[in-house]
Every structure is written in structure tokens, then in C-alpha cells.
Amino acid sequence: MGIGRRVPVGPQRNILGVPKQRPSYITLFSGNDLVFRMKRSTQLRRLKIAYCDRKSVEVYRMRFAYYGVHLISSRTPDEYDLENGDVIDALPVLRGGGAP
């Protein structure tokens, strides 16, 4: 083998170092309830609003997580490396405390 440059290989590249083509749309699940199909470049805010509209709850009363990581509304699925078929958890925000 001669001297040459090293070709980076990883999850985003194939064996020849060429970037893999990712589909422009992604399908995300919210538990067993709802299925969302959205562009990878769309902010997660739209998913959160659509979920809360379907469930008839206010957006600020729900928290969305992926493997325990809180999803920020202004980020996209690409920024979280979400793949097709991933499940996003929708959890109610629990407020409480105070002494009896």
C-alpha cells in the first residue's frame, strides 16, 4: 500500500469515504400514540405544537425527551442525530413542592 491520505470512515460515510445520502424526511413516533413525518431541517417546535394540538394540551405543560435528553424547540432532528423510526417521549411537566 502506498502513501496516501486517510479516508475518514464512520456512520456518516461509506467504506470509500463518500458521505451517505440521508433521506430528507424522517418519521418519528411518540410512544404508541402518534406518528409524525417531518423534514430533517424542520425545528422540533412544529412537532411539539402538532402533538399538543392533537392531545388538546398546552405546549408549556409537556416536556419532550429522547433517551432522557430534553429536546429544545429551536433545534432540528439532525442536530440530535435522530434516525427514522426513533421514539420521542412526551412527558407532562410536574410542578410541585411547597410545605403542607
DSSP file (Angstrom, degrees, kcal/mol; ACC not computed):
  #  RESIDUE AA STRUCTURE BP1 BP2  ACC     N-H-->O    O-->H-N    N-H-->O    O-->H-N    TCO  KAPPA ALPHA  PHI   PSI    X-CA   Y-CA   Z-CA
    1    1 A M              0   0    0      0, 0.0     3,-0.1     0, 0.0     2,-0.0   0.000 360.0 360.0 360.0 131.6    0.0    0.0    0.0
    2    2 A G        -     0   0    0      1,-0.1     2,-0.4     0, 0.0     0, 0.0  -0.166 360.0 -76.5 -84.9 179.6    1.4    3.3   -1.0
    3    3 A I        +     0   0    0     -2,-0.0     2,-0.3     0, 0.0    -1,-0.1  -0.635  68.8 141.2 -78.6 131.9    1.4    6.6    0.8
    4    4 A G        -     0   0    0     -2,-0.4     2,-0.2    -3,-0.1     0, 0.0  -0.955  52.8 -77.7-159.2 173.1   -1.9    8.3    0.6
    5    5 A R        -     0   0    0     -2,-0.3     2,-0.3     1,-0.1     0, 0.0  -0.528  47.5-111.8 -81.7 151.3   -4.4   10.2    2.6
    6    6 A R        -     0   0    0     -2,-0.2    -1,-0.1     1,-0.0     0, 0.0  -0.635  24.7-140.4 -82.6 137.4   -6.5    8.6    5.1
    7    7 A V        -     0   0    0     -2,-0.3     2,-0.2     8,-0.1    10,-0.1  -0.871  19.0-123.9-100.5 122.4  -10.2    8.5    4.3
    8    8 A P        -     0   0    0      0, 0.0     2,-0.4     0, 0.0    -1,-0.0  -0.453  29.3-170.9 -67.1 133.7  -12.5    9.0    7.3
    9    9 A V        +     0   0    0     -2,-0.2     5,-0.1     7,-0.1     6,-0.1  -0.989  25.4 118.5-125.3 134.4  -15.0    6.2    7.7
   10   10 A G  B >  S-A   13   0A   0      3,-0.5     3,-1.4    -2,-0.4     7,-0.1  -0.924  76.7 -57.6-170.7-167.9  -17.8    6.4   10.2
   11   11 A P  T 3  S+     0   0    0      0, 0.0     9,-0.0     0, 0.0    -2,-0.0   0.761 131.1  48.9 -63.9 -23.6  -21.6    6.3   10.5
   12   12 A Q  T 3  S+     0   0    0      7,-0.1     8,-2.7     2,-0.1     2,-0.3   0.515 111.9  53.1 -93.2  -5.0  -21.9    9.3    8.1
   13   13 A R  B <  S-AB  10  19A   0     -3,-1.4    -3,-0.5     6,-0.3     2,-0.1  -0.941  75.1-129.7-131.4 151.1  -19.6    7.9    5.4
   14   14 A N    >   -     0   0    0      4,-2.3     3,-2.0    -2,-0.3    -4,-0.2  -0.192  48.9 -79.1 -86.5-173.7  -19.5    4.6    3.5
   15   15 A I  T 3  S+     0   0    0      1,-0.3    -8,-0.1     2,-0.1    -1,-0.1   0.747 131.0  52.2 -62.5 -25.7  -16.4    2.4    3.1
   16   16 A L  T 3  S-     0   0    0      2,-0.1    -1,-0.3     3,-0.0    -7,-0.1   0.439 118.3-108.9 -90.0   0.0  -15.0    4.7    0.3
   17   17 A G  S <  S+     0   0    0     -3,-2.0    -2,-0.1     1,-0.3     3,-0.0   0.523  73.0 140.1  85.7   5.6  -15.3    7.8    2.5
   18   18 A V        -     0   0    0      1,-0.1    -4,-2.3   -11,-0.1    -1,-0.3  -0.681  61.7-105.3 -83.0 132.3  -18.2    9.2    0.4
   19   19 A P  B     -B   13   0A   0      0, 0.0    -6,-0.3     0, 0.0     2,-0.2  -0.295  35.8-117.6 -58.1 136.8  -20.9   10.8    2.6
   20   20 A K        -     0   0    0     -8,-2.7     2,-0.6     1,-0.1     0, 0.0  -0.483  24.5-117.6 -73.3 144.8  -24.0    8.7    2.9
   21   21 A Q        -     0   0    0     -2,-0.2    -1,-0.1     3,-0.0    -8,-0.0  -0.744  29.4-158.9 -83.6 123.5  -27.2   10.1    1.5
   22   22 A R        -     0   0    0     -2,-0.6   -10,-0.0     1,-0.1     2,-0.0  -0.820  26.4-104.2-101.1 142.6  -29.8   10.6    4.2
   23   23 A P        -     0   0    0      0, 0.0    17,-0.1     0, 0.0    -1,-0.1  -0.351  22.7-132.6 -62.6 146.8  -33.4   10.8    3.4
   24   24 A S  S    S+     0   0    0     15,-0.1    16,-2.2    16,-0.1    17,-0.3   0.695  88.7  59.2 -76.9 -17.2  -34.7   14.4    3.6
   25   25 A Y  E     -C   39   0B   0     14,-0.2     2,-0.4    15,-0.1    14,-0.2  -0.832  66.8-163.7-111.5 152.2  -37.8   13.3    5.7
   26   26 A I  E     -C   38   0B   0     12,-3.1    12,-2.6    -2,-0.3     2,-0.6  -0.987  11.9-142.8-133.5 142.8  -37.8   11.4    9.0
   27   27 A T  E     -C   37   0B   0     -2,-0.4    58,-3.1    10,-0.2    59,-0.4  -0.934  22.1-173.8-108.3 121.9  -40.6    9.6   10.7
   28   28 A L  E     -C   36   0B   0      8,-3.2     8,-3.1    -2,-0.6     2,-0.3  -0.890  10.3-147.5-117.1 146.4  -40.8    9.9   14.5
   29   29 A F  E     -Cd  35  87B   0     57,-2.6    59,-3.3    -2,-0.4     2,-0.6  -0.846   6.7-153.2-111.9 147.7  -43.0    8.2   16.9
   30   30 A S  E >>  -C   34   0B   0      4,-2.4     3,-1.4    -2,-0.3     4,-1.1  -0.833  64.7 -69.1-117.9  90.5  -44.5    9.4   20.2
   31   31 A G  T 34 S-     0   0    0     -2,-0.6    -1,-0.2    57,-0.4    57,-0.1  -0.385  95.4 -42.4  61.1-138.6  -45.0    6.3   22.2
   32   32 A N  T 34 S+     0   0    0     -3,-0.1    -1,-0.2    -2,-0.1     3,-0.1   0.401 129.8  73.8 -98.5   0.2  -47.8    4.2   20.7
   33   33 A D  T <4 S+     0   0    0     -3,-1.4     2,-0.3     1,-0.2    -2,-0.2   0.992  93.5  15.8 -79.6 -66.7  -50.0    7.2   20.1
   34   34 A L  E  <  -C   30   0B   0     -4,-1.1    -4,-2.4     2,-0.0     2,-0.4  -0.789  50.2-150.8-124.8 153.6  -48.9    9.3   17.2
   35   35 A V  E     -C   29   0B   0     -2,-0.3     2,-0.4    -6,-0.2    -6,-0.2  -0.979  15.2-167.3-122.0 133.9  -46.6    9.2   14.2
   36   36 A F  E     -C   28   0B   0     -8,-3.1    -8,-3.2    -2,-0.4     2,-0.5  -0.973   7.4-164.9-124.1 136.2  -45.0   12.4   12.8
   37   37 A R  E     +C   27   0B   0     -2,-0.4     2,-0.3   -10,-0.2   -10,-0.2  -0.984  27.2 152.3-118.9 123.4  -43.3   12.8    9.4
   38   38 A M  E     -C   26   0B   0    -12,-2.6   -12,-3.1    -2,-0.5     2,-0.1  -0.950  46.6 -90.6-147.0 163.0  -41.2   15.8    9.1
   39   39 A K  E >   -C   25   0B   0     -2,-0.3     3,-1.2   -14,-0.2   -14,-0.2  -0.436  33.8-124.5 -72.5 151.2  -38.1   17.2    7.3
   40   40 A R  T 3  S+     0   0    0    -16,-2.2    38,-1.2     1,-0.2    39,-0.3   0.740 111.3  54.0 -67.7 -22.3  -34.8   16.8    9.0
   41   41 A S  T 3  S+     0   0    0    -17,-0.3     2,-0.3    35,-0.1    -1,-0.2   0.411  85.1 106.2 -93.7   1.5  -34.3   20.6    8.8
   42   42 A T  S <  S-     0   0    0     -3,-1.2     5,-0.1     1,-0.1    -4,-0.0  -0.638  77.6-110.8 -84.6 137.3  -37.6   21.5   10.5
   43   43 A Q    >>  -     0   0    0     -2,-0.3     3,-1.4    33,-0.2     4,-0.5  -0.345  20.2-124.0 -64.9 145.9  -37.4   22.8   14.0
   44   44 A L  H 3> S+     0   0    0     31,-2.9     4,-2.3    28,-0.4     5,-0.2   0.626 101.0  83.9 -67.1 -12.3  -38.8   20.4   16.7
   45   45 A R  H 3> S+     0   0    0     28,-1.7     4,-2.4    30,-0.3    -1,-0.3   0.879  87.3  53.7 -56.2 -38.6  -41.1   23.2   17.7
   46   46 A R  H <> S+     0   0    0     -3,-1.4     4,-2.3    27,-0.2    -1,-0.2   0.886 107.8  49.3 -67.2 -38.0  -43.5   22.2   14.9
   47   47 A L  H  X S+     0   0    0     -4,-0.5     4,-2.5     2,-0.2    -2,-0.2   0.919 111.4  49.7 -64.8 -43.5  -43.6   18.6   16.2
   48   48 A K  H  X S+     0   0    0     -4,-2.3     4,-2.4     2,-0.2    -2,-0.2   0.915 112.1  47.1 -62.4 -44.2  -44.3   19.8   19.7
   49   49 A I  H  X S+     0   0    0     -4,-2.4     4,-2.3     1,-0.2    -1,-0.2   0.916 112.6  49.3 -64.9 -43.0  -47.2   22.1   18.6
   50   50 A A  H  X S+     0   0    0     -4,-2.3     4,-2.1     2,-0.2    -2,-0.2   0.909 111.9  48.9 -63.6 -41.6  -48.7   19.3   16.5
   51   51 A Y  H  X S+     0   0    0     -4,-2.5     4,-2.0     1,-0.2    -2,-0.2   0.946 112.9  46.5 -61.9 -48.6  -48.5   16.8   19.3
   52   52 A C  H  X>S+     0   0    0     -4,-2.4     5,-2.1     1,-0.2     4,-0.8   0.849 110.4  53.6 -66.7 -33.9  -50.1   19.2   21.8
   53   53 A D  H  <5S+     0   0    0     -4,-2.3     3,-0.4     2,-0.2    -1,-0.2   0.921 110.6  46.6 -64.1 -42.8  -52.9   20.2   19.4
   54   54 A R  H  <5S+     0   0    0     -4,-2.1    -2,-0.2     1,-0.2    -1,-0.2   0.839 117.8  42.2 -68.3 -32.2  -53.8   16.5   18.8
   55   55 A K  H  <5S-     0   0    0     -4,-2.0    -1,-0.2    -5,-0.2    -2,-0.2   0.485 107.4-126.1 -92.2  -4.0  -53.7   15.8   22.6
   56   56 A S  T  <5 +     0   0    0     -4,-0.8     2,-0.3    -3,-0.4    -3,-0.2   0.918  66.6 123.7  57.9  48.6  -55.6   19.1   23.5
   57   57 A V      < -     0   0    0     -5,-2.1    -1,-0.2    -6,-0.1     2,-0.2  -0.914  67.4 -98.4-130.1 160.7  -52.9   20.3   25.9
   58   58 A E    >   -     0   0    0     -2,-0.3     3,-1.3     1,-0.1     4,-0.2  -0.536  28.4-127.2 -77.4 145.7  -50.9   23.4   26.2
   59   59 A V  G >  S+     0   0    0      1,-0.3     3,-1.7    -2,-0.2    -1,-0.1   0.876 107.7  58.6 -62.0 -39.1  -47.3   23.2   24.9
   60   60 A Y  G 3  S+     0   0    0      1,-0.3    -1,-0.3     3,-0.0    -2,-0.0   0.616  97.9  62.3 -70.0  -9.8  -45.8   24.5   28.1
   61   61 A R  G <  S+     0   0    0     -3,-1.3    32,-2.6    31,-0.1     2,-0.4   0.450  97.8  67.6 -92.0  -0.9  -47.4   21.6   30.0
   62   62 A M  E <   -E   92   0C   0     -3,-1.7     2,-0.4    30,-0.3    28,-0.0  -0.919  61.2-160.4-121.9 147.1  -45.4   19.0   28.1
   63   63 A R  E     -E   91   0C   0     28,-3.6    28,-3.6    -2,-0.4     2,-0.4  -0.987  11.7-151.2-123.2 135.4  -41.7   18.1   28.0
   64   64 A F  E     +E   90   0C   0     -2,-0.4     7,-2.7     7,-0.3     2,-0.3  -0.893  18.5 175.9-111.9 135.6  -40.2   16.1   25.2
   65   65 A A  E     -EF  89  70C   0     24,-2.5    24,-3.0    -2,-0.4     2,-0.4  -0.959  24.7-154.5-139.4 154.2  -37.2   13.9   25.6
   66   66 A Y  E >  S- F   0  69C   0      3,-2.1     3,-1.7    -2,-0.3    22,-0.1  -0.961  89.1 -21.6-129.6 112.0  -35.1   11.4   23.6
   67   67 A Y  T 3  S-     0   0    0     -2,-0.4     3,-0.1    20,-0.3    -1,-0.1   0.890 129.6 -50.2  50.8  44.2  -33.3    8.9   25.7
   68   68 A G  T 3  S+     0   0    0      1,-0.2     2,-0.6    21,-0.0    -1,-0.3   0.361 111.3 123.1  82.6  -5.6  -33.7   11.2   28.7
   69   69 A V  E <   -F   66   0C   0     -3,-1.7    -3,-2.1     1,-0.0    -1,-0.2  -0.803  65.8-122.5 -94.0 124.0  -32.3   14.2   26.9
   70   70 A H  E     -F   65   0C   0     -2,-0.6     2,-0.5    -5,-0.2    -5,-0.2  -0.448  24.5-132.8 -64.6 130.1  -34.6   17.2   26.9
   71   71 A L        -     0   0    0     -7,-2.7     2,-0.3    -2,-0.2    -7,-0.3  -0.765  13.8-140.4 -90.4 123.5  -35.3   18.3   23.3
   72   72 A I    >   -     0   0    0     -2,-0.5     3,-1.5     1,-0.1   -28,-0.4  -0.670  11.0-133.3 -85.4 135.8  -35.0   22.0   22.7
   73   73 A S  T 3  S+     0   0    0     -2,-0.3   -28,-1.7     1,-0.3   -29,-0.3   0.796 100.6  55.8 -60.9 -33.4  -37.7   23.5   20.4
   74   74 A S  T 3  S+     0   0    0    -30,-0.2    -1,-0.3   -31,-0.2     2,-0.1   0.510  93.7  86.5 -83.5  -2.6  -35.4   25.5   18.2
   75   75 A R    <   -     0   0    0     -3,-1.5   -31,-2.9   -32,-0.1   -30,-0.3  -0.482  69.9-131.2 -93.8 167.8  -33.2   22.5   17.2
   76   76 A T    >>  -     0   0    0    -33,-0.2     4,-0.9    -2,-0.1     3,-0.6  -0.696  27.2-104.9-113.7 165.2  -33.7   20.1   14.4
   77   77 A P  T 34>S+     0   0    0      0, 0.0     5,-2.5     0, 0.0     3,-0.5   0.841 120.0  59.0 -57.8 -33.2  -33.7   16.2   14.2
   78   78 A D  T >45S+     0   0    0    -38,-1.2     3,-0.9     1,-0.2   -37,-0.1   0.867  99.5  56.5 -64.1 -35.7  -30.3   16.4   12.5
   79   79 A E  T <45S+     0   0    0     -3,-0.6    -1,-0.2   -39,-0.3   -38,-0.0   0.771 113.1  40.6 -68.6 -24.8  -28.8   18.2   15.5
   80   80 A Y  T 3<5S-     0   0    0     -4,-0.9    -1,-0.3    -3,-0.5    -2,-0.2   0.356 110.6-122.0-100.1   3.7  -29.9   15.4   17.8
   81   81 A D  T < 5 +     0   0    0     -3,-0.9     2,-0.2    -4,-0.3    -3,-0.2   0.874  46.4 177.1  55.6  40.4  -28.9   12.7   15.2
   82   82 A L      < -     0   0    0     -5,-2.5     2,-0.2    -6,-0.1    -1,-0.2  -0.541  12.0-154.7 -73.9 139.9  -32.4   11.3   15.2
   83   83 A E    >   -     0   0    0     -2,-0.2     3,-1.8     1,-0.1     2,-0.1  -0.663  32.7 -72.8-111.0 168.1  -33.0    8.5   12.8
   84   84 A N  T 3  S+     0   0    0      1,-0.3   -56,-0.2    -2,-0.2    -1,-0.1  -0.398 119.0  19.0 -60.1 128.4  -36.0    7.2   11.0
   85   85 A G  T 3  S+     0   0    0    -58,-3.1    -1,-0.3     1,-0.3   -57,-0.2   0.466  85.0 149.7  91.0   2.4  -38.3    5.4   13.5
   86   86 A D    <   -     0   0    0     -3,-1.8   -57,-2.6   -59,-0.4     2,-0.5  -0.324  42.8-127.7 -67.4 152.9  -36.9    6.9   16.7
   87   87 A V  B     -d   29   0B   0    -59,-0.2     2,-0.5   -57,-0.1   -20,-0.3  -0.901  16.4-159.2-107.9 127.9  -39.3    7.3   19.6
   88   88 A I        -     0   0    0    -59,-3.3     2,-0.4    -2,-0.5   -57,-0.4  -0.898  16.0-133.9-104.7 132.7  -39.7   10.6   21.4
   89   89 A D  E     -E   65   0C   0    -24,-3.0   -24,-2.5    -2,-0.5     2,-0.6  -0.721  11.6-158.5 -88.0 132.6  -41.1   10.6   24.9
   90   90 A A  E     +E   64   0C   0     -2,-0.4   -26,-0.2   -26,-0.2   -60,-0.0  -0.955  18.9 179.9-110.8 115.3  -43.8   13.2   25.7
   91   91 A L  E     -E   63   0C   0    -28,-3.6   -28,-3.6    -2,-0.6     2,-0.2  -0.913  29.1-116.0-120.1 140.4  -43.9   13.8   29.4
   92   92 A P  E     -E   62   0C   0      0, 0.0     2,-0.5     0, 0.0   -30,-0.3  -0.498  35.1-113.0 -71.4 143.7  -46.2   16.1   31.5
   93   93 A V        -     0   0    0    -32,-2.6     2,-0.7    -2,-0.2   -33,-0.0  -0.662  30.5-149.8 -77.0 123.8  -44.3   18.8   33.3
   94   94 A L        -     0   0    0     -2,-0.5     2,-0.4     2,-0.0    -1,-0.0  -0.862  16.4-177.8-101.2 118.3  -44.7   18.2   37.0
   95   95 A R        +     0   0    0     -2,-0.7     2,-0.3     2,-0.0    -2,-0.0  -0.897  26.3 111.4-111.1 142.7  -44.7   21.2   39.2
   96   96 A G        +     0   0    0     -2,-0.4     2,-0.3     0, 0.0    -2,-0.0  -0.942   8.6 117.3-178.1-159.8  -44.9   20.9   42.9
   97   97 A G        +     0   0    0     -2,-0.3    -2,-0.0     1,-0.2     0, 0.0  -0.704  27.5 126.2 106.4-162.9  -43.2   21.3   46.2
   98   98 A G        -     0   0    0     -2,-0.3    -1,-0.2     2,-0.0     0, 0.0   0.196  62.8 -83.6  84.6 150.4  -44.2   23.5   49.0
   99   99 A A              0   0    0      1,-0.1     0, 0.0     0, 0.0     0, 0.0  -0.606 360.0 360.0 -89.6 147.9  -44.8   22.5   52.6
  100  100 A P              0   0    0      0, 0.0    -1,-0.1     0, 0.0    -2,-0.0   0.506 360.0 360.0 -68.9 360.0  -48.1   21.2   53.7
